[in-house]
Amino acid sequence: MAPQRITLRARVAGALADATRAHPGLTIEAFPMGRRLLLSCRGTYPGDAVIASHLGLAPESLKTVGANGSRTLLLSTLGHVDELLSVAEGADAFVVPPIVWSKGEVEITALALAGEASARIAAALGGARIVSKRDERARRGGDDRILGRLTPRQAQALTAAIGTGYYESPRRVTTEEAAQTLQISRSTFEEHLRAAESHVVKALAPLVRLKGGPGEAADALEVYAKFSRELGLYVHLTLHEGRVAAVRLDEREPESAARADHPFLSRILDHLATGRDDLHDIPVELDLGPFERQVLEALRDIPRGQVLTYGELAKRLGRERAARAVGNALAKNPVPLLLPCHRVVPSTGGVGNYSGGSGSETKRRLLEREGAWPPKPRPRVSPKQANPR
């Protein structure tokens, strides 16, 4: 059964509903992140002190970024949003962030495989009305702010992984066991799941880098964005304490809080336009494990104009049988372009997956601009040359 995309709206109690009811020009979008909650406030922002009073917090405890009618707040607790997530989980559905509050109402979008999920969520929310319900397989294009170009198969894999407990700690199932619920092979499941995870993580990258507890300096996060004519995309750059924490390629215009001028961003755009500057000295922040860091740092050694296969990169790292693990590590790359994961391609042909911009089409465009695609034929080595006596 194809996943259904359900959008419901309801009048509920709670601090965020009260805030938007008291300030009709305010819209609040909530992004649950682990045990924290990121709030994006748009429209008529009443000020940190007013929002803090609705949340029952001291104004100085809020970590905020933004200006000109938009504001981003990071809270150390999920508050009553936890209840909304539990409602969806109880209906075997996966909430697609953001959860949106406006004029005292909450709007929730969820993906669900069970046909009765929409009615169960509506009942649990005390009579929520269903705004829309459609088969995810029927979608074409769209401008989903979080899932972007997620395909139905990728959505199914992500939903299955969550539903079977793959993301619980400790994990309840392996990828092979989760794949069995969809009756597909483990390798196919892992490919779809890796792509789905990459879509979600990259879309949220500028937001999740707001880390640290209450009281940390608000200016620790800096967001920049500018349009690249060569790619036909905006290059979004997120800095955390002077290091690049995320690079994102997106068709959407940047939010008003994003600034356009930064030396690192200028160098990236010049690199895309001219090929000058290898960008090696731009500092990056990699909040990853040792193996992932090793894989991503090795990308700097792939020259412009050349490509490696996943297997060849694994061999360079002394891990000949770890091509799949290398691919998983590349999918977690938070700073593409600076660490050029687009220069790694499948041995079976084609450019392979890419989470930035228009996916594989953007990856192909990057390689074409570098003169690395189509790849040049490699000289064939005869058995005598390979094994000289």
N, C-alpha and C positions, 0 to 999 in steps of 0.2 A: 504494500500500500504506500502511495506517495505521501510525504509529509504534508500536512495542512498548515497553512499560515493563517493564524487567527488573531484578530485585533479586537479587543474588548475595551469598553469604557464604563467607569462606575464612579459614583460619589462615595468616597470613603473618608473615614476619620484619620487624623494624623497631622503632624507638623507641616508637611509639605503641602497637603491639601489646604490646611488653614492659611498658609502663606500665600498661595495663589488665589484663594478665595478673597483674602483681604486686599490683594493687589492684582486686579484683573489683567493688567498689562504684563504680568510676569509669567514666564513659562520656565519650568524646572525639569531638566532631563537628568535621570539618575542612572549611573553605571556602577553596578556592584563589582568590586575588585577584591577577591579574597574576602577578608573580614573588614574591608574598608568600603566607603561609599564616596564616589566622585559625583558631584552635582555641577551641572552646567546650567547657569541661569541666563536667560535671554529676555529681551524686551525691556520693560521698565523695571530696572533693578532698584529696590528701595534702600539699598545700603547694607553694609556688613552688620551694623548694629541691629537693624530690624530683622534680618535673616537669623542672626544669632539668637535674638529673643524668641523667635518662633521655634528654634531648635533647642532652646533651653541651655544655651552655651554662652560663655563670655566672648565678646567680640574679638578679643586678642587671641583667642584659642583657634580661630578660623585660619586656615591656610588658603589664601586666595590668589588668583592670578587673573588679569584681564582688565579691560576698561571699555569705554564707549558703548555702554549698554549691555555688555556681556561679562560674565563673571564665572570663574571655575573655583569650586570649593572642594577640599578633600577632608572627609570626616573619618574618624578612627573607628566608627561603628556603623553597622547597616541600619540600626534602628528598626522602625516598623516595616522597612522594605523587606526584611527577612520574612515577614508574614506573607507578603505577596509572592515571594519566591517559593515558599512552602506550599502555597495554594497551587501554583503551577506544577510543582514537583508531585503533589498528591494526585494531580490529574494526568500524570505521565507526559508532561509537556516541558519544553525548554524555552525559558524567557529569552527573547531577543532584545538586548539593550538598544536604546535607552527605554526606561520606564518614564513616561511623561506625565507631569502634573500641569494642569492649566485650568483656571477658573474653578478651583475646588474639586476638579475631577482628575482621576488617574486613567491613563491609557496604557494598556499592556499588549504587546505583541508576542506571540509564542508560536513555536513549531511543535506539532504533535502528530504522532502516527495514529493514535486512537481516535476513531471517528466521534466518540462522545465527549472528547476532551473539552470542547468549547462550552458545552452545556454544564459540565462539572465545574469548570473555572467560573462561569457566570454565576452558578448557584453559590459557590464558596465565597464569592465577593458580594453576596447579598443582592443578587438580581442585576448584575452588570448586563449591559446591552452589547450585543455583538455588532461591531462596526463593519467588519468584513471577515470572510472566510473563503479561502480559495486553495486549490491544489497547487502546491509549490512547483510541480512539474510544468504547470501551464505558464509560469512567469517567463517573460522575455525582457532582458535588459533590466531596467529599473534603476532606482537611485538609493537603494538601501544603504543607510549611513554606516552600518556595522558590518553586515555580511557581504556587501559589495557584489562581486561577481561569483559568489558561492553557487555552485551547481546543485541540482537536486540530489545527485549521488553523494556529493560532499556533505550536504545537509543531513542526509540519511546516516552517513557514517558518524558524524558528530553527535547526532541525536542518539544513535545506538550506543556510542561510547559512554555518553552521560547516563543513559538509562540502565546500562548493565553494571555501572560502578567502576568503569575504567579510570575515572579521574578521582576516585575516592582514595584516601590515605589510611591504611594501605590499600592498594588496588584489589578489587574483588575479582577482576577477570583479566586475562591476557588479550592482546589484539586478536589472536586466533579465535578465542572464545567469543569475543564481541562480533567478529566477522561471521561466525556461524549463525548469529541471529538474523543476518541479512542474506545468508546463503551465498556468500561470495568468498573468494580466497583471501587468505591473510594478507598477501602482498597487495592485492587490489584495495582491500579495506584500508591498509596503512597508507597507501598513496592518496586515497580520497581524504582520510582523516588528517594527514599532514598538510594537504592543501587547505582544508577547512580551517585548521588551527592557524595557519599562516595568515589567511584572510582576516580572521578575527583579531589576532594579535597585532598585525600591522595597522589595522584600522584604528585600534585603540592606543597605539604606541605613544602618540603625543600626550595622552592623558595619563597612562599608567606610570609615566616617569615622574609624576607628582608624588614623590615618596618622602617619608619622614613623618614624624608625629607632630602634634600641635606645638606651635611655638617656633618651628623652623622658619627661616626667612622666606618670605613670599617670593622674593626675586631669584630664588634658586632655579626656577624653571623659566626658560626663555624659548619662545616659539617664533620662527621666521618662515616665510613662504614667498616664492616668486615663480613666475611662469617661465618654463623652458620652451622656446619655439621649436627646438630640435626634437623634443619628445612630444610636444603638444600637451604637456601635463604641468601641473604645479609641483614644484619640489618643496616639500615641507621639511623643515629642519628643527629639531628640538634639542636644546642644550641644557645640560644639568651641571651646574658649577663649572662652566667653561669647557666641558667635554660634550661631544655630540652623542646624545643618547638614542636618537632615532632619526632616520631619514625615510620619508614616505613620498611616494609618487601618486598623485591623485588628479582626477579630472575636475573635482569640485574646487570652487574658489575658496581661499583661506578665510577663516573667521576674522572678525575685526580686530581681535586681540593679537593676531600675528603681525609681526613687523617684516619689512621687505629687505632691509640692509644689514648684512653681517659679512665680514670677510670670508668666513668659511663657505657661506652660501654663494657668494660671488665667485669663489674659486671653483665650486662644483659646477655652476652654470657655464663658466668659461671652459672648463674641462669638457662639458658636453658639446659645446659649440666648436671648439678648436682642437681638442685632443691634447692640449698642453697641460702640464702639471699632473703628476701622478697621485697627488693628494695624500701621500704616505705620512706626512708629518701632522695631519689634522688629528687631534686626540679624540678617541672614542671611548664610550663607556659600555662595557660588555658585562652585563649582569647574568652570566651563564656559567655552566659547569666547566671543568678543566678540558674535557674532550672537545666540547663545542667551541671553546675559545681557541684551542689549537687548530681546529679546522678553519675557523673564520680568519684567524691571523695568517694562515697559509695562503689565503686568497691574494694577499698583497704581492706574492711572488709570481703570480700569473701575469705576464706582460700584456699590455694593451695590444690587441690584434691577434691574440692566441686564445685557444680554448683547451680545457682538459675535460676528460670524462670523470664521472664520479669515482670509477674504479682507479683511474690514474692518480687522482688526488689522494685516494685512500692509500695507494702504493707509496706515494711520496711521504706519507706520514708513517710509513712502516706498518700499516694496517691493511694488508692486501684484501682481506675478506670483509672489510667494513664499508663497502660502497653504500649500502643502505643506511648505515649509521651516519656516514658523511652527508648523505642527502637529507636526513633528519636534522642534522646540525645546521645545514645551509638554510633550511626552512625557518630557522629561528633567528636568522641574521637581522638585527634591528637597524643596521646602518648600510643598506645596499648603496652602491655607487662608491662609497668610501672603502668598503670591503666587497670587491666586485664578484658576487656570487653568480652574476649573469654569465661569467666566463666558464662555468662548469655545465656540461651538457650530458645527456644520456649517450651511452655507447650504442644504443639501438637506432639512433638517428633523431633528427628534429632538435629543437632547442630545449624542450622540456618545460617544466612548470616554472612560474615566476609570480610572486605575489604582488608586485608593484604595478601600478597603472592598469594597463589592459592585459595583464598577465603575460602569456607567452609572446604576444604580439609586441609588447614593450621590450621584452628580452631580445627578441629578434632585431628590433630597431636599434637597440644599444650595440649589439654585436655587428650589425651592418655598418653603423657609423664608425666602429673601431676597425673595420676591414677584416673582421674575424668570421664573417658569414656571407656566403656559404663557406664552410671550412675548406682549406686547401688540401688536396690529396696528399697523403703521407707516402713516402717512398716505401715500397714493399721490400721486405727483407727475405732473401732466399734462405732455405734451410742451411746451405753451406756457409752463408754469411752469419747466420745466427749461431751456428755451431762449428766454427772453424777447427780444423784438425791441426 
